[in-house]
Amino acid sequence: YRHFYWTTPDATVANAPVSALIASPEHKINTLYLQDRWSVNDKLVVNAGVRWDRQRIIDASGVTQIDMKKDYAPRLGFVYDPSGAHQMKIFGSYGRFYEEIPMDLVIRSFSYERQPRIINYSPTSTTPDPNAESDFATPSAILGGFTEPADPNIKNQYVNEYILGGEREIATNLSVGVKGIYRSYGRVVEDFLCMDDGTYCIGNPGEGIMKQIFTLDYSTTYPAPKAKRTFKGVQLDAQRRFANNFQWMASYLWSKLDGNYDGEYAPFTNVGADPNISAAYDYYDFFTNGKDLSVITNHGPLSNDRRHQLKFSGVYFTPFKLSVGWSSYWRSGTPLTRYGYSDAYGRYEFFLTPRGAEGRTPSNYDADVHLGYPIAVRGSAKVNILLDVFNVLNAQRPVLLDERWGFQESDNASPTPVNPGYKQPVLRTPPTSARLGVRVSF
């Protein structure tokens, strides 16, 4: 067994008690925003703005480790009415959005976190076993106990977004529209093994101190791949504005999410959410199948890529005061990848096939229903009886399949899956449930 947990600052390998992490790092953010709206004429309106952020991360000893003070985020948008009759509009926007670094990085990287790695044959004991260490070829150790060095020229993570679309009223209270969406990372913040003694550093992949990253055996370095996460989408919309006691909205989205970096949370390979300090860039091997480092397999449709999505929602107020609401969706499945186990990390970090090469999960769908009935009490006071029925179709469709090929690194080379649960459902849409509520308004 390999045991990981937090311990006290003075712990030794032979005596590493379980302890809560007590930390006092700081994250200070200053923000300014300037915006202006310009009505060029009776057909064209332009909105422009810029946001400035400064983020400072101060470690547990009071030393400023990261100071990002050049985060200028421009925003530009327009709305154009070709006829001036308010029945049609063409719109577009551009924006840059910087990340507000989550406290997870602040606490884990700058609070002298100490984490024992204890190897033994017991599922509960935290005492090292020399025989297990020898058999597993891994010594017990206490990791951490220091802050992670950061690139002195580190720059903040950001996303660029472009939207262009149009909308037209085709009948009284009924409009249709189309818009294109492009969204892409310009830069990310991540950690990596920057020294062969196991020291982590924080930087920007492909830049500064993070231009090169080690292999698992520290024998060589490779250029760190630039983080890529690109969303392209085209959305069709139809909307009936509220009139005659009902309204509805419908949309269809075709999209493609492609790249080599899932973002702040990476399913399966990452176990937990460690935004900006995931294992993605720890070693170059994690961009490959772990054996052939000449071929990058960590590229293709990303984990949350769905090519088709349909949504419909509406509400109707009956003559006898009962309101009926409906919200439903259908969406195509997400890509499947063959993940390989890393003995060194004790989890799944290798891409045995290119992303998405193993097919996709099944499509899924469901719907929610809302009922509301107002009861007049006195004067303007009302009691609203509410009933929400979730997942009324009770589809319980698979949304996540097991993508683990085997259970140890030697399984990765097997021509057939060693894991008997491979491609079997591990998560489904929830069953039907209901919620009864009361709302009082006056």
LINWODA-V318827 format. One record per helix or strand of 3 or more residues. SS is the DSSP state (a for helix, b for strand). FROM is the first residue (numbers start at 1). TO is the last residue. If there is no record, write none. Layout:
ss=SS from=FROM to=TO
ss=SS from=FROM to=TO
//
This chain:
ss=b from=2 to=6
ss=b from=26 to=39
ss=b from=44 to=58
ss=b from=64 to=80
ss=b from=88 to=98
ss=a from=103 to=109
ss=b from=114 to=119
ss=a from=130 to=136
ss=b from=141 to=144
ss=b from=158 to=171
ss=b from=174 to=187
ss=b from=190 to=193
ss=b from=200 to=203
ss=a from=208 to=210
ss=b from=212 to=214
ss=b from=221 to=223
ss=b from=229 to=243
ss=b from=246 to=259
ss=a from=284 to=287
ss=b from=308 to=317
ss=b from=323 to=331
ss=b from=339 to=342
ss=b from=347 to=351
ss=b from=364 to=376
ss=b from=382 to=390
ss=b from=398 to=401
ss=a from=409 to=413
ss=b from=425 to=428
ss=b from=433 to=441
//
